[in-house]
């Protein structure tokens, strides 16, 4: 991928969609699950079909360790959606993180993917219900509201790490993700389907790849336009570790208040 396109994705706050990271896989997993629900499958069928797609994806890319870890995170989100309770995945998430750290303690300090994976799932588990309420009046055509809520919840808990490691805070990230993320399940499914079709009926695969090209051009064009805005992002070169700790302290306080309010309302 050309360097200028990578830079545009970074400025638009959408680098996660071109990386095999937990944040990427987590969001995609949730959207694929909702897509199957949209076309009429029940939770059980959606869960197993989505899991199968993730495994096929892993096989195609060669089972790299980062993708396996990311897929575990995505699987946990789908499992909790299958149960109908996002909060039910927290214990499994903590157990998975503990097992990974037991095998390789350096993940906690050196692996950006692990950090983004864990914080993204925490955001979805605790933040998505809050965003669901904020967006309650929006229509949920093609599960667009779920896609927006899931993306914003993940970004709520990952932005300090993104700023810390990449020195950029995207001001257009919410908008760019709203416009781009809902397309990702179709890109993934159409890409895998086209690849499989190319081995069976190459002529039909050419048509399928043409539709895939249209979607890709849409994504790149949106990112190009938004990243080109003069106020698209802030360059932050002084985000020291203490600022990172303060940011997460405030975020976790916010999530605790949200959870407390939800418990009071349910009582």
Number of C-alpha atoms within 10 A of each C-alpha: 6 6 7 10 14 13 15 21 24 21 26 28 28 22 17 18 18 11 13 18 25 29 30 27 26 27 27 26 25 26 26 26 26 24 20 17 18 14 10 10 15 13 19 14 15 23 25 15 16 23 20 12 16 23 14 14 17 16 11 10 10 11 14 12 10 14 22 19 22 23 26 19 29 25 21 22 30 28 23 19 21 18 15 11 12 21 17 16 22 17 10 15 18 13 12 17 20 13 12 16 14 11 9 10 13 11 16 15 9 10 12 15 22 23 19 25 25 23 22 28 28 26 22 28 22 21 25 23 20 18 19 17 11 11 15 11 9 11 10 13 9 14 15 20 20 21 26 24 22 28 29 23 24 28 23 20 24 22 22 23 19 20 20 18 12 14 16 21 21 23 18 19 26 16 15 21 22 17 17 20 23 23 19 19 19 17 19 17 15 17 18 15 14 23 16 13 17 15 9 11 11 14 10 13 19 15 12 18 18 13 16 19 14 11 18 15 12 15 19 14 12 19 26 18 13 22 25 14 13 8 11 18 20 14 12 12 12 10 16 10 11 8 13 15 12 12 16 18 12 11 16 16 12 14 20 14 12 15 17 12 13 13 10 8 8 7 6
